[in-house]
């Protein structure tokens, strides 16, 4: 591995730690709010790069009137770990559930 590849690998490992920490904090809050969430994208596939974001899928069963507040608190928690986040809702994008995995 050359120096550049080593730097990229270190950055990807740091991003992965941030993604996992943010995912775990969001999952804990989601459980306390009675939400079922799943992860899709690079974290679900374990193919993290330094540019990876956290892709969260909120499963049906939530109050649709709370959609924006759910997005807001998830974004705030992810920002605390300096992690970009995409929040999707399975009632709007059901195809994302196919490639998603449950949060621990």
N, C-alpha and C positions, 0 to 999 in steps of 0.2 A: 504494500500500500504506500503510495507516495504521500508527500506532505499535504497536498490539497485534499486528497481522498480522506486522509486522517482527520483533517479539520472538518470536512463535511460530515463524517461519521460522528465526531464529537458533538457537533451542532444538532444532528438528528437525535442523538441519545438525550441531549438536554431537552429538546422539544418533546420527545416521548415522555420524559418524566413530568413535564408540565402538563401535557395532555392527560396523562393518567391521573395526576393530582386533581386537575379541574374536573375530569369525568367523575371521579369518586365524590368530590364535594357536591357536584350537581346531582348525582344519583342519590346521595343522602338527603338533600333538600327535596328532591322529587318524591322520594318515599314518604317524607314527612307531610307532603302536600297531597298524597294519594295518587301520584302520577306514575304511570309506567313509561319508562324511557328505554331506548335502545341506541346503540352506536352503529354508525355505518361509515363508509369511506376508509381512509388510510389506517386509522386506528383499528377498525374492525378487521382489516386485512393484515395488520401488523406490517405495513409497508410505509413507515414513517420517514419523512424527509424533514429537513430544517424548515421547510415552508408549509408543512402539514397544518391543517386546522382541525378543530374538534367538530365532528358532525353528529348532532343529537337528533333522534327521531322521537317525538312525543306520540305515544300510542293513543288510540281513541279512548274515551271515557272521561275526558276533562271537560270542564265548563268552557264552551267556545268563547264566552265573554271574557275569559281570563287569558286568551291567547297572547295578547301583547304584554301582559304582566309576566307571564311565564317566560317569554322571550327576554324581557328586561332583566329579570333576576338571574337567568342563565348567563346572559351576556356579562353582567356585573361580576359573577363568580369567575367566569373564564378570564375576564380582564385582570383580575387580581393575580392570576398566574401568567399574565402576558401571553394568553393563548387566543388566537382568533377562533370564532365559533360560527357555525351555521346551525340554526334550529329549524327543523322541518316538522310538519305535522302529518301523521299517517292518514288522517281523514282527507287531506288535500293531495298528498303524494304517497298513495298506498304502495306503489312499486318499490319504494325505498325499503320497505320491510323485508323484502326478499333477501337482500344482502346485508341485513343488519344483525347485530348480536346483542343479547341482553347485557345490561350493565351488571357488574358484580355487586 
